[in-house]
Amino acid sequence: IRAGNTLVGFATYAEVQKTVSQKTVKGVTQAGLGYDDPLMQEIDEEAEITARAFEQFRAMQTEHGMDAKEFHDAKRNLRTRLNALDRKLDRYLAGEYGVHAGEPSAFKTWRDSHQPFHWFVEFYEIIKRGGFDVIIGNPPYISTAKIRNQYKLKNYLTATCSDVYANVLERCTNLLKQDGRSGMIVPLSLTFSGDFDALRKLLYKSYSINWFSSFARIPAALFSADVRVRNTIHVGHKSKGGPQTLTTVLHRWFEQARQFLFNNLSYAIFSPLSYKGLIPKVNTTVLSEALENCFARTTRTLANCFAQRETEHVLHFKKSAYNWLCFCSELPPCFDSNGCAVAHTKFGTVYFASSEIRDLAFLFLNGKIMFAYWCIVGDDFDVTRWMFADFPMDLCALPVELKKKLLPLCHELEQAMAKNVSFKLNAGKRVGNYNLARCRDVTDKSDEIFAEFLGLQSVWHDIELMYVQLVKTNFDEVENDE
C-alpha cells in the first residue's frame, strides 16, 4: 500500500528523463540526456538498489522465525532509501512548478500541498517492465475548481476537464503496459458532457478496445442510497488490434435485480465519429448502425426547422424527464397551495416558422424514437435543446403523402395528453405534467410513419426493446416523471 497524490509526480522513466534533461548543471543546460548521462545513471542505480531492498523486505515477510530486529532494520533501510530518492526527484519536479528547491520554506510548502508520488520509484520494477498489467479503481469525483487552490497539475491533456476523475484516467493510460487493461467506475458525465471531450479523445486514442457500461440512479443505483450517482464503467484494453468501441444501454433496474446486473451486460458496437465523439448509451449494434446511417444521410437536424426568432408557432418542453419527454403547445395546469393557477418555471420553448412544421415536431418529439435518442445521448435527467435539436432529420423534407398521414394525429395526441395529466407536489405547489407514457397508442402511429421516413422500420423492435428496458413505471398508480 502506498500513499500520495496519484496525479503529481513522475510516473515513468521517460518523464524523469525529460525533466532532468532540461535542468542546468554547473551552468550548462544538458540536452538529450539518456541512460548514459551521469545524472540519469545515478537515479537509475539508486532506484535499482531501492527495488532490491523492497524485494528483500517483501521476502522477509513470508519467512518463519524472522528476527524482529532484523525485520525492523530492513524496513527502516527501505524507507530511508525511498525517502532519499523521493526527495531527490521532488527537487527536480519542483522546478516544473516554478519552485526553487534551494529555498527551504517554499520547497516545503510545495511538497506539503502537492504530496508528490513517484510511481517510477514506488513501483520501480513494474514501471521498468512497461507498467501494470491491470489497473482498477474508483477515482475521486471532485470538481477541479475545488483543488486549484491546493495544488496544480502539469502536462495533462485532460487539464481542461472539470473533474479530477478525468486526470486519474489519463494517469492510468501512462501507467498501463502494452496489452494491459484498465477498469474505472466514473460519473455518467464521461458519456455526454462537453467538459470531457479531451478525456474521451484520450481514451479512444490510448486503448484499442473501449467498453462503456452506463447505470442510472433511479430506481436503484450502483452506490448506496446516500450517494446515488449516475455512473459509467470504462474498461480499456491496450492491444495491437484495430480500434473498437462498445457500449451498453443506460441501465435502470430495481434493487432486487442487482445480483443479475453485471452477468447480463450486453454491449453494442458504435462509431464515436458519428456521435461527435460522445459515448451513446444504446442497446443493440443494429440500432446504433441505423442511427449512424441517419447521421450519414443528412447534415440537417431538427434544429434546422426551428425559427431563429419568436413566433406564434411554439412548443414548450419540460426541462427534465424520466419515463417520457413532454412537448406541448399549451402548458399543463399548475396550482399554488390555495388551488390558484400559477405559471410553470421549468419549461423551455422552441419556435417554428409554421404551424405545420410545429405540429410535425410535436408528434415526433413526444414519441418513442425521440425518447430513445434522448436516453442515448443525454444525462438521464435534463432536457436541454441540443439533446433533441441534434437529431438527424429534416422535417421540412417530409414527403407530402407522409405529412397527410401525420397531421391528423396531432389533434388526437393533444386530446390524449389532456386526458392524462399527472401532478407532483413541489414546494407547496401542485405541478402538472402530461403523461406521454399513457399516450403511446397515438405516438406509436406517428412513430411508425417517421420510422419509414428515417429508414428505421427494421430496428423498430430494438427501439421497443430499449423502451421496455428504460421505462420503469407503474401504470396503476399516479405517475410523475421525476
One Martini backbone bead per residue (centre of mass of N, CA, C, O) as a GRO file, in nm:
protein
  482
    1ILE     BB    1   0.096   0.036   0.024
    2ARG     BB    2   0.031   0.366  -0.100
    3ALA     BB    3   0.095   0.720  -0.041
    4GLY     BB    4  -0.056   0.984  -0.242
    5ASN     BB    5  -0.040   1.171  -0.533
    6THR     BB    6  -0.137   1.046  -0.829
    7LEU     BB    7  -0.091   1.329  -1.014
    8VAL     BB    8   0.191   1.380  -0.863
    9GLY     BB    9   0.463   1.294  -1.052
   10PHE     BB   10   0.660   1.028  -1.151
   11ALA     BB   11   0.571   0.761  -1.367
   12THR     BB   12   0.826   0.761  -1.561
   13TYR     BB   13   1.127   0.757  -1.702
   14ALA     BB   14   1.068   0.970  -1.924
   15GLU     BB   15   0.990   1.197  -1.727
   16VAL     BB   16   1.257   1.219  -1.583
   17GLN     BB   17   1.435   1.266  -1.830
   18LYS     BB   18   1.303   1.527  -1.930
   19THR     BB   19   1.361   1.699  -1.675
   20VAL     BB   20   1.667   1.656  -1.640
   21SER     BB   21   1.745   1.762  -1.934
   22GLN     BB   22   1.650   2.075  -1.840
   23LYS     BB   23   1.876   2.108  -1.655
   24THR     BB   24   2.116   2.294  -1.477
   25VAL     BB   25   2.467   2.211  -1.487
   26LYS     BB   26   2.706   2.414  -1.414
   27GLY     BB   27   2.568   2.623  -1.633
   28VAL     BB   28   2.469   2.372  -1.812
   29THR     BB   29   2.265   2.260  -2.057
   30GLN     BB   30   2.117   1.948  -2.076
   31ALA     BB   31   2.090   1.760  -2.373
   32GLY     BB   32   1.980   1.446  -2.442
   33LEU     BB   33   1.948   1.270  -2.210
   34GLY     BB   34   2.034   0.943  -2.083
   35TYR     BB   35   2.163   0.654  -1.968
   36ASP     BB   36   2.462   0.795  -1.991
   37ASP     BB   37   2.390   0.988  -1.789
   38PRO     BB   38   2.486   1.055  -1.474
   39LEU     BB   39   2.215   1.135  -1.348
   40MET     BB   40   2.050   0.891  -1.457
   41GLN     BB   41   2.233   0.673  -1.342
   42GLU     BB   42   2.193   0.746  -1.047
   43ILE     BB   43   1.888   0.710  -1.035
   44ASP     BB   44   1.879   0.419  -1.141
   45GLU     BB   45   2.057   0.289  -0.922
   46GLU     BB   46   1.885   0.371  -0.677
   47ALA     BB   47   1.630   0.226  -0.775
   48GLU     BB   48   1.750  -0.057  -0.783
   49ILE     BB   49   1.827  -0.078  -0.484
   50THR     BB   50   1.543  -0.025  -0.375
   51ALA     BB   51   1.409  -0.267  -0.512
   52ARG     BB   52   1.580  -0.482  -0.365
   53ALA     BB   53   1.494  -0.399  -0.081
   54PHE     BB   54   1.199  -0.466  -0.123
   55GLU     BB   55   1.226  -0.766  -0.195
   56GLN     BB   56   1.355  -0.841   0.075
   57PHE     BB   57   1.126  -0.744   0.258
   58ARG     BB   58   0.906  -0.925   0.135
   59ALA     BB   59   1.043  -1.199   0.193
   60MET     BB   60   1.053  -1.167   0.509
   61GLN     BB   61   0.733  -1.190   0.553
   62THR     BB   62   0.747  -1.523   0.482
   63GLU     BB   63   0.922  -1.585   0.717
   64HIS     BB   64   1.016  -1.794   0.962
   65GLY     BB   65   1.156  -1.668   1.248
   66MET     BB   66   1.197  -1.374   1.234
   67ASP     BB   67   1.384  -1.124   1.324
   68ALA     BB   68   1.272  -0.832   1.448
   69LYS     BB   69   1.521  -0.649   1.407
   70GLU     BB   70   1.580  -0.722   1.113
   71PHE     BB   71   1.308  -0.633   1.007
   72HIS     BB   72   1.321  -0.339   1.102
   73ASP     BB   73   1.582  -0.262   0.950
   74ALA     BB   74   1.474  -0.319   0.664
   75LYS     BB   75   1.246  -0.113   0.673
   76ARG     BB   76   1.420   0.135   0.733
   77ASN     BB   77   1.603   0.114   0.485
   78LEU     BB   78   1.379   0.142   0.275
   79ARG     BB   79   1.266   0.417   0.366
   80THR     BB   80   1.527   0.578   0.334
   81ARG     BB   81   1.560   0.531   0.029
   82LEU     BB   82   1.289   0.641  -0.060
   83ASN     BB   83   1.317   0.926   0.058
   84ALA     BB   84   1.572   1.008  -0.096
   85LEU     BB   85   1.457   0.970  -0.383
   86ASP     BB   86   1.210   1.143  -0.357
   87ARG     BB   87   1.359   1.408  -0.291
   88LYS     BB   88   1.517   1.428  -0.552
   89LEU     BB   89   1.269   1.434  -0.740
   90ASP     BB   90   1.132   1.678  -0.612
   91ARG     BB   91   1.346   1.886  -0.701
   92TYR     BB   92   1.287   1.857  -0.999
   93LEU     BB   93   0.974   1.900  -0.997
   94ALA     BB   94   0.953   2.184  -0.874
   95GLY     BB   95   1.053   2.336  -1.128
   96GLU     BB   96   0.784   2.286  -1.290
   97TYR     BB   97   0.640   2.492  -1.058
   98GLY     BB   98   0.847   2.730  -0.981
   99VAL     BB   99   1.031   2.583  -0.762
  100HIS     BB  100   1.297   2.626  -0.542
  101ALA     BB  101   1.487   2.393  -0.370
  102GLY     BB  102   1.677   2.623  -0.224
  103GLU     BB  103   1.394   2.698  -0.082
  104PRO     BB  104   1.275   2.563   0.193
  105SER     BB  105   0.993   2.689   0.236
  106ALA     BB  106   0.878   2.657  -0.054
  107PHE     BB  107   0.936   2.354  -0.081
  108LYS     BB  108   0.761   2.259   0.160
  109THR     BB  109   0.495   2.378   0.068
  110TRP     BB  110   0.478   2.218  -0.193
  111ARG     BB  111   0.493   1.931  -0.074
  112ASP     BB  112   0.242   1.955   0.115
  113SER     BB  113   0.032   2.023  -0.117
  114HIS     BB  114   0.116   1.788  -0.343
  115GLN     BB  115   0.224   1.509  -0.265
  116PRO     BB  116   0.430   1.346  -0.417
  117PHE     BB  117   0.419   1.059  -0.653
  118HIS     BB  118   0.653   0.803  -0.749
  119TRP     BB  119   0.613   0.544  -0.950
  120PHE     BB  120   0.906   0.495  -1.041
  121VAL     BB  121   0.983   0.414  -0.743
  122GLU     BB  122   0.750   0.245  -0.595
  123PHE     BB  123   0.737   0.076  -0.900
  124TYR     BB  124   0.999   0.007  -1.059
  125GLU     BB  125   0.979  -0.281  -1.186
  126ILE     BB  126   0.710  -0.230  -1.329
  127ILE     BB  127   0.784   0.022  -1.496
  128LYS     BB  128   1.032  -0.106  -1.639
  129ARG     BB  129   0.834  -0.330  -1.784
  130GLY     BB  130   0.582  -0.099  -1.869
  131GLY     BB  131   0.381  -0.179  -1.635
  132PHE     BB  132   0.067  -0.255  -1.576
  133ASP     BB  133  -0.171  -0.501  -1.628
  134VAL     BB  134  -0.370  -0.381  -1.396
  135ILE     BB  135  -0.634  -0.128  -1.353
  136ILE     BB  136  -0.829  -0.035  -1.068
  137GLY     BB  137  -1.116   0.193  -0.994
  138ASN     BB  138  -1.237   0.482  -0.778
  139PRO     BB  139  -1.228   0.779  -0.840
  140PRO     BB  140  -1.248   1.091  -0.767
  141TYR     BB  141  -1.529   1.326  -0.730
  142ILE     BB  142  -1.382   1.634  -0.827
  143SER     BB  143  -1.367   1.946  -0.865
  144THR     BB  144  -1.116   2.140  -0.993
  145ALA     BB  145  -1.193   2.402  -0.838
  146LYS     BB  146  -1.126   2.273  -0.544
  147ILE     BB  147  -0.792   2.224  -0.613
  148ARG     BB  148  -0.641   2.482  -0.718
  149ASN     BB  149  -0.552   2.592  -0.418
  150GLN     BB  150  -0.370   2.330  -0.354
  151TYR     BB  151  -0.307   2.222  -0.657
  152LYS     BB  152  -0.113   2.148  -0.951
  153LEU     BB  153  -0.113   2.064  -1.293
  154LYS     BB  154   0.104   1.890  -1.528
  155ASN     BB  155   0.082   1.768  -1.842
  156TYR     BB  156  -0.238   1.758  -1.920
  157LEU     BB  157  -0.485   1.679  -2.149
  158THR     BB  158  -0.720   1.703  -1.904
  159ALA     BB  159  -0.714   2.002  -1.788
  160THR     BB  160  -1.012   2.095  -1.900
  161CYS     BB  161  -1.144   1.929  -1.710
  162SER     BB  162  -1.395   1.934  -1.435
  163ASP     BB  163  -1.259   1.657  -1.324
  164VAL     BB  164  -1.038   1.446  -1.164
  165TYR     BB  165  -1.107   1.174  -1.300
  166ALA     BB  166  -0.972   1.242  -1.571
  167ASN     BB  167  -0.675   1.245  -1.465
  168VAL     BB  168  -0.670   0.951  -1.369
  169LEU     BB  169  -0.721   0.819  -1.648
  170GLU     BB  170  -0.465   0.934  -1.771
  171ARG     BB  171  -0.262   0.804  -1.579
  172CYS     BB  172  -0.329   0.511  -1.658
  173THR     BB  173  -0.218   0.522  -1.950
  174ASN     BB  174   0.088   0.547  -1.836
  175LEU     BB  175   0.083   0.277  -1.635
  176LEU     BB  176   0.015   0.097  -1.871
  177LYS     BB  177   0.068  -0.171  -2.045
  178GLN     BB  178   0.101  -0.361  -2.295
  179ASP     BB  179  -0.196  -0.545  -2.281
  180GLY     BB  180  -0.350  -0.389  -2.088
  181ARG     BB  181  -0.591  -0.316  -1.818
  182SER     BB  182  -0.876  -0.098  -1.755
  183GLY     BB  183  -1.087  -0.010  -1.456
  184MET     BB  184  -1.352   0.243  -1.430
  185ILE     BB  185  -1.555   0.432  -1.205
  186VAL     BB  186  -1.776   0.685  -1.324
  187PRO     BB  187  -1.937   0.931  -1.429
  188LEU     BB  188  -2.174   0.993  -1.680
  189SER     BB  189  -2.029   1.249  -1.805
  190LEU     BB  190  -1.840   1.098  -1.999
  191THR     BB  191  -2.066   1.058  -2.235
  192PHE     BB  192  -2.182   1.391  -2.274
  193SER     BB  193  -1.983   1.601  -2.184
  194GLY     BB  194  -1.794   1.870  -2.296
  195ASP     BB  195  -1.579   1.862  -2.057
  196PHE     BB  196  -1.485   1.548  -2.183
  197ASP     BB  197  -1.348   1.544  -2.464
  198ALA     BB  198  -1.048   1.488  -2.395
  199LEU     BB  199  -1.096   1.213  -2.264
  200ARG     BB  200  -1.227   1.061  -2.494
  201LYS     BB  201  -0.993   1.094  -2.693
  202LEU     BB  202  -0.787   0.946  -2.517
  203LEU     BB  203  -0.928   0.671  -2.504
  204TYR     BB  204  -0.944   0.617  -2.810
  205LYS     BB  205  -0.624   0.635  -2.841
  206SER     BB  206  -0.508   0.439  -2.602
  207TYR     BB  207  -0.729   0.228  -2.688
  208SER     BB  208  -0.836  -0.037  -2.883
  209ILE     BB  209  -1.043  -0.104  -2.647
  210ASN     BB  210  -1.382   0.007  -2.557
  211TRP     BB  211  -1.580  -0.006  -2.260
  212PHE     BB  212  -1.930   0.091  -2.195
  213SER     BB  213  -2.115   0.122  -1.888
  214SER     BB  214  -2.448   0.225  -1.784
  215PHE     BB  215  -2.599   0.401  -1.485
  216ALA     BB  216  -2.846   0.469  -1.297
  217ARG     BB  217  -3.036   0.603  -0.993
  218ILE     BB  218  -3.321   0.507  -1.112
  219PRO     BB  219  -3.425   0.312  -0.872
  220ALA     BB  220  -3.124   0.227  -0.877
  221ALA     BB  221  -2.781   0.211  -0.750
  222LEU     BB  222  -2.455   0.134  -0.727
  223PHE     BB  223  -2.470   0.302  -0.491
  224SER     BB  224  -2.571   0.418  -0.222
  225ALA     BB  225  -2.829   0.619  -0.114
  226ASP     BB  226  -2.626   0.862  -0.021
  227VAL     BB  227  -2.521   0.891  -0.327
  228ARG     BB  228  -2.649   0.845  -0.604
  229VAL     BB  229  -2.494   0.780  -0.891
  230ARG     BB  230  -2.425   0.828  -1.210
  231ASN     BB  231  -2.276   0.569  -1.419
  232THR     BB  232  -1.952   0.473  -1.564
  233ILE     BB  233  -1.787   0.194  -1.708
  234HIS     BB  234  -1.445   0.159  -1.781
  235VAL     BB  235  -1.285  -0.046  -2.036
  236GLY     BB  236  -0.941  -0.105  -2.121
  237HIS     BB  237  -0.735  -0.207  -2.416
  238LYS     BB  238  -0.382  -0.261  -2.494
  239SER     BB  239  -0.379  -0.347  -2.805
  240LYS     BB  240  -0.305  -0.435  -3.158
  241GLY     BB  241  -0.567  -0.387  -3.252
  242GLY     BB  242  -0.828  -0.256  -3.365
  243PRO     BB  243  -1.053  -0.026  -3.326
  244GLN     BB  244  -1.298  -0.039  -3.046
  245THR     BB  245  -1.645   0.038  -2.960
  246LEU     BB  246  -1.844  -0.009  -2.659
  247THR     BB  247  -2.190  -0.043  -2.544
  248THR     BB  248  -2.469   0.044  -2.344
  249VAL     BB  249  -2.732   0.073  -2.195
  250LEU     BB  250  -2.923   0.242  -1.978
  251HIS     BB  251  -2.942   0.135  -1.657
  252ARG     BB  252  -3.250   0.025  -1.519
  253TRP     BB  253  -3.319  -0.078  -1.175
  254PHE     BB  254  -3.396  -0.296  -0.934
  255GLU     BB  255  -3.261  -0.412  -0.648
  256GLN     BB  256  -3.334  -0.718  -0.702
  257ALA     BB  257  -3.133  -0.712  -0.977
  258ARG     BB  258  -2.830  -0.685  -0.896
  259GLN     BB  259  -2.725  -0.989  -0.927
  260PHE     BB  260  -2.777  -0.958  -1.264
  261LEU     BB  261  -2.641  -0.712  -1.396
  262PHE     BB  262  -2.346  -0.809  -1.498
  263ASN     BB  263  -2.428  -1.084  -1.635
  264ASN     BB  264  -2.624  -0.897  -1.853
  265LEU     BB  265  -2.433  -0.764  -2.028
  266SER     BB  266  -2.474  -0.566  -2.338
  267TYR     BB  267  -2.298  -0.499  -2.631
  268ALA     BB  268  -2.237  -0.221  -2.854
  269ILE     BB  269  -2.144  -0.100  -3.152
  270PHE     BB  270  -1.957   0.208  -3.221
  271SER     BB  271  -1.919   0.544  -3.363
  272PRO     BB  272  -1.784   0.831  -3.251
  273LEU     BB  273  -1.812   1.017  -3.501
  274SER     BB  274  -2.127   1.010  -3.525
  275TYR     BB  275  -2.134   1.135  -3.205
  276LYS     BB  276  -1.913   1.356  -3.163
  277GLY     BB  277  -1.755   1.164  -2.936
  278LEU     BB  278  -1.963   1.034  -2.799
  279ILE     BB  279  -2.141   0.809  -2.566
  280PRO     BB  280  -2.358   0.591  -2.633
  281LYS     BB  281  -2.678   0.449  -2.496
  282VAL     BB  282  -2.704   0.143  -2.643
  283ASN     BB  283  -2.842  -0.185  -2.703
  284THR     BB  284  -2.770  -0.215  -3.022
  285THR     BB  285  -2.599  -0.239  -3.313
  286VAL     BB  286  -2.833  -0.193  -3.518
  287LEU     BB  287  -2.926   0.076  -3.395
  288SER     BB  288  -2.662   0.227  -3.420
  289GLU     BB  289  -2.637   0.197  -3.729
  290ALA     BB  290  -2.903   0.338  -3.800
  291LEU     BB  291  -2.824   0.614  -3.680
  292GLU     BB  292  -2.565   0.649  -3.847
  293ASN     BB  293  -2.719   0.659  -4.115
  294CYS     BB  294  -2.869   0.917  -4.052
  295PHE     BB  295  -2.614   1.094  -4.032
  296ALA     BB  296  -2.508   1.023  -4.327
  297ARG     BB  297  -2.762   1.134  -4.502
  298THR     BB  298  -2.745   1.403  -4.313
  299THR     BB  299  -2.681   1.748  -4.199
  300ARG     BB  300  -2.954   1.770  -4.093
  301THR     BB  301  -3.171   1.893  -3.835
  302LEU     BB  302  -3.406   1.994  -3.620
  303ALA     BB  303  -3.285   2.282  -3.594
  304ASN     BB  304  -3.367   2.370  -3.895
  305CYS     BB  305  -3.688   2.406  -3.796
  306PHE     BB  306  -3.614   2.640  -3.629
  307ALA     BB  307  -3.667   2.942  -3.522
  308GLN     BB  308  -3.482   3.255  -3.471
  309ARG     BB  309  -3.758   3.353  -3.359
  310GLU     BB  310  -4.037   3.467  -3.243
  311THR     BB  311  -4.352   3.297  -3.250
  312GLU     BB  312  -4.677   3.151  -3.263
  313HIS     BB  313  -4.508   2.879  -3.308
  314VAL     BB  314  -4.514   2.672  -3.026
  315LEU     BB  315  -4.298   2.484  -2.796
  316HIS     BB  316  -4.306   2.319  -2.502
  317PHE     BB  317  -4.055   2.204  -2.254
  318LYS     BB  318  -3.945   1.987  -2.034
  319LYS     BB  319  -3.635   2.004  -1.841
  320SER     BB  320  -3.733   1.715  -1.751
  321ALA     BB  321  -3.680   1.346  -1.718
  322TYR     BB  322  -3.774   0.984  -1.765
  323ASN     BB  323  -4.035   0.820  -1.916
  324TRP     BB  324  -4.059   1.105  -2.070
  325LEU     BB  325  -4.139   1.343  -2.304
  326CYS     BB  326  -4.241   1.703  -2.306
  327PHE     BB  327  -4.455   1.842  -2.560
  328CYS     BB  328  -4.628   2.169  -2.597
  329SER     BB  329  -4.864   2.423  -2.660
  330GLU     BB  330  -4.995   2.370  -2.377
  331LEU     BB  331  -4.974   2.410  -2.066
  332PRO     BB  332  -4.995   2.266  -1.788
  333PRO     BB  333  -5.116   2.257  -1.493
  334CYS     BB  334  -5.082   2.497  -1.206
  335PHE     BB  335  -5.073   2.506  -0.839
  336ASP     BB  336  -5.117   2.634  -0.552
  337SER     BB  337  -5.199   2.595  -0.215
  338ASN     BB  338  -5.495   2.741  -0.301
  339GLY     BB  339  -5.564   2.656  -0.616
  340CYS     BB  340  -5.412   2.851  -0.790
  341ALA     BB  341  -5.307   2.959  -1.078
  342VAL     BB  342  -4.976   2.902  -1.210
  343ALA     BB  343  -4.665   2.924  -1.321
  344HIS     BB  344  -4.424   2.789  -1.485
  345THR     BB  345  -4.047   2.714  -1.448
  346LYS     BB  346  -3.972   2.418  -1.624
  347PHE     BB  347  -3.985   2.556  -1.921
  348GLY     BB  348  -3.931   2.551  -2.254
  349THR     BB  349  -3.860   2.691  -2.593
  350VAL     BB  350  -3.986   2.661  -2.933
  351TYR     BB  351  -3.973   2.776  -3.271
  352PHE     BB  352  -4.183   2.833  -3.567
  353ALA     BB  353  -4.282   2.916  -3.897
  354SER     BB  354  -4.508   2.686  -3.866
  355SER     BB  355  -4.770   2.481  -3.787
  356GLU     BB  356  -4.684   2.228  -3.939
  357ILE     BB  357  -4.398   2.191  -3.819
  358ARG     BB  358  -4.488   2.194  -3.527
  359ASP     BB  359  -4.673   1.938  -3.544
  360LEU     BB  360  -4.454   1.741  -3.634
  361ALA     BB  361  -4.271   1.786  -3.388
  362PHE     BB  362  -4.476   1.707  -3.172
  363LEU     BB  363  -4.489   1.409  -3.254
  364PHE     BB  364  -4.185   1.332  -3.247
  365LEU     BB  365  -4.093   1.440  -2.957
  366ASN     BB  366  -4.318   1.234  -2.808
  367GLY     BB  367  -4.177   0.983  -2.890
  368LYS     BB  368  -3.979   0.697  -2.886
  369ILE     BB  369  -3.746   0.784  -3.062
  370MET     BB  370  -3.675   1.039  -2.897
  371PHE     BB  371  -3.647   0.905  -2.623
  372ALA     BB  372  -3.414   0.718  -2.702
  373TYR     BB  373  -3.217   0.941  -2.787
  374TRP     BB  374  -3.202   1.083  -2.515
  375CYS     BB  375  -3.085   0.833  -2.366
  376ILE     BB  376  -2.828   0.808  -2.547
  377VAL     BB  377  -2.716   1.132  -2.507
  378GLY     BB  378  -2.788   1.189  -2.221
  379ASP     BB  379  -2.831   1.238  -1.841
  380ASP     BB  380  -3.119   1.130  -1.715
  381PHE     BB  381  -3.277   1.440  -1.689
  382ASP     BB  382  -3.210   1.650  -1.881
  383VAL     BB  383  -3.362   1.899  -2.114
  384THR     BB  384  -3.188   2.000  -2.381
  385ARG     BB  385  -3.171   2.122  -2.688
  386TRP     BB  386  -2.945   1.930  -2.813
  387MET     BB  387  -3.089   1.648  -2.744
  388PHE     BB  388  -3.297   1.715  -3.000
  389ALA     BB  389  -3.169   1.904  -3.225
  390ASP     BB  390  -2.947   1.671  -3.329
  391PHE     BB  391  -3.136   1.523  -3.487
  392PRO     BB  392  -3.131   1.339  -3.801
  393MET     BB  393  -3.371   1.560  -3.934
  394ASP     BB  394  -3.589   1.679  -4.207
  395LEU     BB  395  -3.898   1.799  -4.186
  396CYS     BB  396  -3.919   1.959  -4.463
  397ALA     BB  397  -3.869   1.669  -4.631
  398LEU     BB  398  -4.138   1.564  -4.609
  399PRO     BB  399  -4.361   1.403  -4.759
  400VAL     BB  400  -4.682   1.463  -4.834
  401GLU     BB  401  -4.803   1.177  -4.766
  402LEU     BB  402  -4.694   1.183  -4.468
  403LYS     BB  403  -4.829   1.439  -4.369
  404LYS     BB  404  -5.123   1.337  -4.410
  405LYS     BB  405  -5.089   1.115  -4.187
  406LEU     BB  406  -4.992   1.295  -3.940
  407LEU     BB  407  -5.166   1.555  -3.878
  408PRO     BB  408  -5.428   1.412  -3.755
  409LEU     BB  409  -5.264   1.317  -3.490
  410CYS     BB  410  -5.238   1.579  -3.331
  411HIS     BB  411  -5.522   1.598  -3.200
  412GLU     BB  412  -5.513   1.317  -3.071
  413LEU     BB  413  -5.276   1.381  -2.879
  414GLU     BB  414  -5.393   1.621  -2.729
  415GLN     BB  415  -5.629   1.462  -2.605
  416ALA     BB  416  -5.461   1.249  -2.454
  417MET     BB  417  -5.303   1.450  -2.276
  418ALA     BB  418  -5.552   1.585  -2.135
  419LYS     BB  419  -5.626   1.294  -1.995
  420ASN     BB  420  -5.293   1.285  -1.894
  421VAL     BB  421  -5.252   1.420  -1.592
  422SER     BB  422  -4.986   1.488  -1.379
  423PHE     BB  423  -4.894   1.519  -1.029
  424LYS     BB  424  -4.674   1.732  -0.824
  425LEU     BB  425  -4.524   1.799  -0.531
  426ASN     BB  426  -4.383   2.145  -0.506
  427ALA     BB  427  -4.344   2.372  -0.280
  428GLY     BB  428  -4.679   2.358  -0.251
  429LYS     BB  429  -4.718   2.264  -0.541
  430ARG     BB  430  -4.921   2.167  -0.825
  431VAL     BB  431  -4.755   1.992  -1.073
  432GLY     BB  432  -4.802   1.960  -1.406
  433ASN     BB  433  -4.814   1.673  -1.643
  434TYR     BB  434  -4.773   1.501  -1.926
  435ASN     BB  435  -4.851   1.155  -1.991
  436LEU     BB  436  -4.693   0.986  -2.246
  437ALA     BB  437  -4.709   0.683  -2.154
  438ARG     BB  438  -5.042   0.709  -2.211
  439CYS     BB  439  -4.990   0.783  -2.549
  440ARG     BB  440  -4.881   0.537  -2.739
  441ASP     BB  441  -5.115   0.482  -2.938
  442VAL     BB  442  -5.034   0.745  -3.097
  443THR     BB  443  -4.717   0.764  -3.125
  444ASP     BB  444  -4.688   0.493  -3.277
  445LYS     BB  445  -4.812   0.593  -3.540
  446SER     BB  446  -4.607   0.821  -3.598
  447ASP     BB  447  -4.347   0.651  -3.572
  448GLU     BB  448  -4.399   0.467  -3.814
  449ILE     BB  449  -4.368   0.700  -4.021
  450PHE     BB  450  -4.088   0.805  -3.936
  451ALA     BB  451  -3.940   0.534  -3.979
  452GLU     BB  452  -3.979   0.534  -4.283
  453PHE     BB  453  -3.819   0.799  -4.339
  454LEU     BB  454  -3.548   0.695  -4.166
  455GLY     BB  455  -3.502   0.377  -4.182
  456LEU     BB  456  -3.633   0.218  -3.895
  457GLN     BB  457  -3.809  -0.039  -3.929
  458SER     BB  458  -3.591  -0.275  -3.865
  459VAL     BB  459  -3.556  -0.132  -3.549
  460TRP     BB  460  -3.819  -0.120  -3.382
  461HIS     BB  461  -3.768  -0.353  -3.179
  462ASP     BB  462  -3.524  -0.208  -3.045
  463ILE     BB  463  -3.686   0.034  -2.943
  464GLU     BB  464  -3.885  -0.129  -2.775
  465LEU     BB  465  -3.676  -0.259  -2.596
  466MET     BB  466  -3.561   0.003  -2.482
  467TYR     BB  467  -3.823   0.099  -2.355
  468VAL     BB  468  -3.848  -0.139  -2.156
  469GLN     BB  469  -3.567  -0.093  -2.017
  470LEU     BB  470  -3.639   0.219  -1.920
  471VAL     BB  471  -3.932   0.189  -1.829
  472LYS     BB  472  -4.029   0.277  -1.486
  473THR     BB  473  -4.365   0.186  -1.427
  474ASN     BB  474  -4.695   0.242  -1.275
  475PHE     BB  475  -5.013   0.241  -1.423
  476ASP     BB  476  -5.186   0.217  -1.141
  477GLU     BB  477  -5.049   0.488  -1.080
  478VAL     BB  478  -4.955   0.783  -1.003
  479GLU     BB  479  -4.747   0.963  -1.230
  480ASN     BB  480  -4.413   1.072  -1.273
  481ASP     BB  481  -4.090   1.232  -1.403
  482GLU     BB  482  -3.877   1.219  -1.137
   0.00000   0.00000   0.00000
